[in-house]
Amino acid sequence: MAFHASRIFILLLVASLSAMFFVLYQSKLSRDISWTTFSRKFNLALEDRSFETKATTCRAPSYDSSVTSMPPAELETPMPVLLKAKFSKLPVWDFEDIYNQDAPPRQSTCRQSLRNSPDESFRKAFLPNMRLFLHKNNINMSEWNRLSHFNNPFGFMGFTYGDVMSSVKLIPRPKEPLLLPKPGGDGCIRCAVVGTAGILNGSKMGKEIDAHDYVFRPRTYYARQFNESRFYVLHQDFLRYVRNSFLKSPHLNARYWAIVRPTNGAFTIFLALHTCDTVDAYGFMTQDYAKYSNYYFERGGKSRVVFYANHDYVLEMKTWKKLHDSKIMRLYQRTEQEAVG
């Protein structure tokens, strides 16, 4: 019993450090992918103002910070623990925009693939071969020290090497590629990402969603039967890349920077954009969000969107609309007639 409890604690510890999702295969061609992000709460009352960082850009440590491949040599000791309370706003390191990338990127024969988008701003920001998953084979002491400069869930800031690595070493190398096109098809991987917004209530989009090859769900509120489940941990570099390249909120310059991060749904959309050829997003915030309840599964009274400090909902809403208008993904939006009905 004690051993079982210990294993549960280890899994929860890993979950608190980075985003997780489960790949859930159904017996039919449509599949569901569900994942959720767990994060620790930060105690801002512990701030030590005498160590407050004034500069926004910090120099790289003395070790090799290149992460296009695994560092060739292990450092003998982990770097000193950095504490979030020492920084009054998001620290920006000189290796901030260096990410792990796997070569070569996934090849696709799909003519409609979003990877062929002519949108210049998207092509400039999009890294098709981003390393998506963290596992025991792609982290060593040099990687630990690099990731220790970034706050949770983007890195290991505030955690000690011993507390974390014993758990990370339990994460197996994931089976890849994650998704495959249907045999005999046109080579396209068509995905739906289904959020929880009330815009879906009464939308009758169920059949359309199920017609996709894969269905991503940021959260699952009810049990369903699946043939197989696999456990993955998203790499912190991928999470930081999503924030820095697409969803970098101005709120990161505030004292509560350490709690600001994209929503679970946002990470799910970008996971789909990196693993699918076409992406349709349903149940996400649109410009007319005030017409709908907060959640599609609400019965009776309708709650409204609460704008908490840890998520920039307005930034995400504008990003989904921009991706839709650029034809990179399709965002489900209701017409006036549908909204009234």
N, C-alpha and C positions, 0 to 999 in steps of 0.2 A: 504493500500500500504506500509506504514512504517513497519507494522508487517511482511509482506511478505519479504521485504528487509532485515529485521532483521534475519528472519529464514535462508535466503540465506547466510548471513554473518556467521551465526553460523555453517552452514554446511561446508562452505569454511574453517573456522577456524579449525574444526575437521579434515578436509581433509589435512590441512597443517601440522598436527601433526603426522599422521600415514598413512600407506598405505591403500588404499581402493580398493575394487573391487565390481562388480555387478554380481550376479548370474542370468543369463538370460536363461529362459527355452523356447525352441522351441516346436512346436507342434509335431515334429517327435522325434525319440529316440535320435538322436544326439542333444546335447545341447551346447550352447556357454557360456563361462564364460569370462567376460572382467573386468579388473581392472587396476587402474593406481595409481601411487604414486605422491603425491603433497608434496613439501617441501619448506620451506622458504629459501630465500637467506641470506647468512651470511655476515655481514660487518666486514671484517677482519681488516679494518683500525682503528677500535675502540679498538684494543688490548691494554691492559694496562700492559706494560712489568714489572712494579714493582710488579705485583701479579703473574708473570709467575710461573707455577708449574714445578719444576725440577724432582720430583719423578714420576715414571710411575705407581706405585701401591699406592692406597689410602685406608685407613682403612674404615671399615663400620661405619655408624652412630650408635648412641647408641640404637636406636629402633631395634626391631626384624626384621632381614632382610630375614628370611626364607619365601619363597614364594611358597612352595609346596602346600599350602592352604592359604586361606585368613587370614590375621592377626586377632587375636581374638578381639583386642580393637582398637578403633580409637584414634589417637593422636589429641590433641585439636587444634594444630596450624601447618600449613605447614612449612617446613624447609626454611631457607633463599634461595633465588634464586641463583643458580650457573650460571655463565656466561661463555660461550665458550671462550671469549677473555682472560680469566684468565689462559688458558692452552695452552702451546706451542705444545703439541701433545696429542693424545688420552689418557685421564685419564683411568686407569684400576683399578677398585675398587675390594676389596676383596670378593665381592658378584657378580662379573662380570658374572660368568657362572652359576648362580642360576636362573632358569626360572620357570614360572608358568607351571604346567603340570596338565592335567585332567586325572583322573583315573576312570574306566580302559580304556586302549587304544582301538581303534576300532578293533573289531574282524573280521577276514576275513577267508573265506573258500576257497579262490583262491590259488591254488597250485603254480601259477606263480607269486604270489605277490612279489613285490620288498622287502617287509618286511621279506621275507624268504631268502634274499640274503646271501650267504656265505662269502661275502667280509668283512674281519675283520675290516678294517679301517672305512668302511661305518657303520657297525653295532655299532661300538664304538661311532661314532659321532651322529648317527641318534637317535632322541627322538620321538618315534611313537605317544606319547600322549601329544605332545606340545599343549599348549593352543593357538589356532589360532586367536581368535577374542576378541576384547575389547568391553565391553558393560557396561551399568550403574550398573549392579549387581556385577561386579568383580573388582571394584576399590573403595578404601576408603582412608582415610588420610595416613595410613601407606604405602599403595601401591603408593599413589601419591608421598610421600617422597622418596621412593625407586626409582621410575621411573624418578624422577627429577635429578638424577645423570647422566643420559644418554642424549646425544644430539639428536635432531630431525633427522630422524624419529624414533629413537630407544628409545626415552623417552621425558621428558618434560623440559629438561634443558633450562633455559633462559625464561621460561614462568611462569606467576603467577597463583596461584591456582584458583582465582576467574575468570580469563579470560578463563580458560580451562574447569573447572569442570561443569560450567553451560551448556556447549555444550556436554560434555561426558555423562551427566545425561540424554540426549535426545536419546542416542543410545540404542535401545531395545536389549534384549537378542536374539541372532540369532536362527533360526530354525535349529536344527541339528538332524541327521547327514546331512552334506552338500550334499553328493552324495550317491546314492544307486545303487546296481547292478540291471541289468534288471531282471524282474520276469521270472522265469523258466530257467535262464541261469546257468552258472557254478560258479556264485558267484563272478566273477571278475569284477572290475570297470576299464575299459580301457579308458585312456585319451590321448588326443593330446594337446600339448602346441605349439601354432603357433606364432613365432616371426615375425619381419618385415624385416629380412635380404634379400638382393637381390638374395641369393642362391635359393629362391623359384621362381624367375622369370623364367617362361618356364618349371618348374619342373613337371607339370601335376600331382601334389600330391593332388589335390582337393578331388577326390573321396576317396582316402585312408584316408585323414584327416576326412572327413565326416562319415566314417565308424566307428569311435570311439564312445563310449557311451557319452563322454563329450569332449568339445573342449574349451581350455583355450586360451584367447587372451590377452596379456599384454596391448595392446592398440587397440582401434577400430577407424578406420579412416572414416568409412562410416556407414550410418544408415541401420538397419535391423529391421524387425518386430518380436516381441517376445510376448508370452502370459503373462509373468509375470516377474517382476524384484524385486530383494531383495537387500537391502543395508547392507554391512558389513564393519567393520573397523578392519584391522589386528592388533593383539596385538603387542605392542612394543617388548615384550620378544621374539616373534617369529622372528621378523625382526633382532633383535640383535643376536639371536641364529644362523640364517642363515649366518650372517656376521662372527661371531666368530668361528663357527664350520666348515664352508665350504669355505668362501670367505673373509678371513681376509687379506686385502691388506697391503703390507709393506708401502704404502703411508700414512697410518694412523699415522706414526711416523713423518710426516712432519708438517709444520706450518698450512697447509690448511686441516688438518685432519677432520675438522668439515663438509666439503662438500663431503668427500669420503664415498660412499655407493654403494652396489650392484645395478644393473640396475633393472628396472621394470620387465624385462624378467626373471632375476635371481630369484626374489622373487616369480614370477609366477611358475617357474619350481619347486621350493621347496614346494610351496603350493600344487601343483599337486602330488609331491612325498609323501606328508603327507595325502592326501585324496583319492588317487587312488591306484590300485594294479599294473597296468602297465602304463608306461608313454613313449610316443614317442614325441620327440621335433623336430620341423620343423622351419626353418627360423632363426637359431641362428648361431653365428659366428663359422666358422670352420677354419682349418689351411690354407685353400686356399681362404680365404675371399677376397684377393686382386683381384681375377678373376671376382668378382661380384660387382654390384652396392650396395650402402649402403641400399637402400630400394627396396623391390620387386615391389612396386606399381609405381615406377618411370617410366615415359614415356619420350622418347627422350634422353636427356643428362643423364649421369650416375654420381651421386656424389660418393665420396669415404668416407670410414670410417675416422672420425676425432677423435683422441684420446684425449678426454677432461680429465682434472685432477680429476673430481668427480667420474669417473668410471674406474675400472681396467679391461678393456676388455680382455687383454691377460690372466689374472688370470681366468676369467670366461670361456674363450675359452678352456683353459687347463682343467678346471673342467668338462665341458660338455664332452670332449673327455675321461676323466678318468671315468666318470659315464657310458659312452657308452662302453668302453673297459671292465669295470667290470660287464657289463650286468645288471646294475641297471636301466638304461633307454636306449632308443634307440635314437641316434642323427642322423637326416637325413644329409647325406653327399653325394655329387654328385661324380660320377665316372669321369674319364678323358673324356670319350665319351659324357657323359651328359653335362659336362662343355663346351665342344667345340660346341655341338649342340645347 
